[in-house]
Amino acid sequence: MPVLKPARQPIRAFRQLRARRGPLATTFLTPESGSTGAGPWLRVVRVGALLPVLAAVAGNVWAWVPGLANPCRGDAGPIAVALAVVAVPYVVCLRHLWGQSLKNGLAWAVITGGFWTFITLLIVLYHSTIGSGTVALIVSLVTLSQVVFAGSAIKTYYAIPEEEDDRRILWGRIPPFVVYGALVIILGVWGPALLRSRVARYQALAVQSLRRIVLAETIYRERYGKGYSPMLQSLGSPSAGESPNASGADLIDDVLARGRRCDYTFMYTPRPTAVRGEITAFTVTSEPSDGACSGCNRYFTDESGVIRWTRENRPATGADPPLE
């Protein structure tokens, strides 16, 4: 009898395992023995548990990857924690649905879907009262998905032969979910405070950037004797291999020279030139990148260096009160 080489034994073992379990997609979507008739609904439950986990992973990638090059995304840690907390029960549900404890997985699915249906309904009601239609629409879709998720789990359960400990399996999932619900409530209270602190930090960066632009314009005027710069990009880096010049004075970083800093955009407007072609005045306005941001400050400044602001949903002007 030929002796297998050691290097081939793991490969053979993997092939035998795959032959018993079937392809990965088939194993994931096919119901276990004893669940005849539950196939379509069980597939919905498994996909419904998988999607929030994938969304949490994608959300972490969105939160962390830009932060590697953008310091404005330095607050990705709380976002990662929130997404991880949301994904925990779905991960547990998938673990049971993938293994042999199908009813445990269905119990987790029923409680998880019911819990998040209740939470998202509260969010929909809250946002509908304050008129935020976009948020209400998105959360409504999430609510519908959770109703389908929990309903499919119930439908699957009734397609499986009943056992004596079915009630114990379901009620045994409730105590851990009480702890989980308390953690979600804490995050719900902490989240708005975190958002307010983030907005305050971005507003402080916007004011700091406006002062930097005014200072750079003053230096530009004194250095080149042509008045203020014709555009914001003229304050940025010069072309490769060139020293600072009137087209690239290297007085501010390139991100700000493109009119962007964190969640704020900057619009530079030079005033009409003098007889000799010099730009004798300018204005700069700064607004949130999300123009519909309610409660966010808008700023205005000019060659005087006085920063003015408004909280109304419009660009700030020279008639607005100065920032103290």
LINDAHU-V538841 format. One record per helix or strand of 2 or more residues. SS is the DSSP state (~ for helix, > for strand). FROM is the first residue (numbers start at 1). TO is the last residue. Records with the same first field share a line. If there is no record, write none. Layout:
SS = FROM-TO ; FROM-TO
This chain:
~ = 6-21 ; 24-29 ; 39-68 ; 71-73 ; 76-98 ; 102-130 ; 133-158 ; 166-171 ; 174-224 ; 232-235 ; 254-257
> = 260-261 ; 264-270 ; 282-288 ; 298-302 ; 308-310
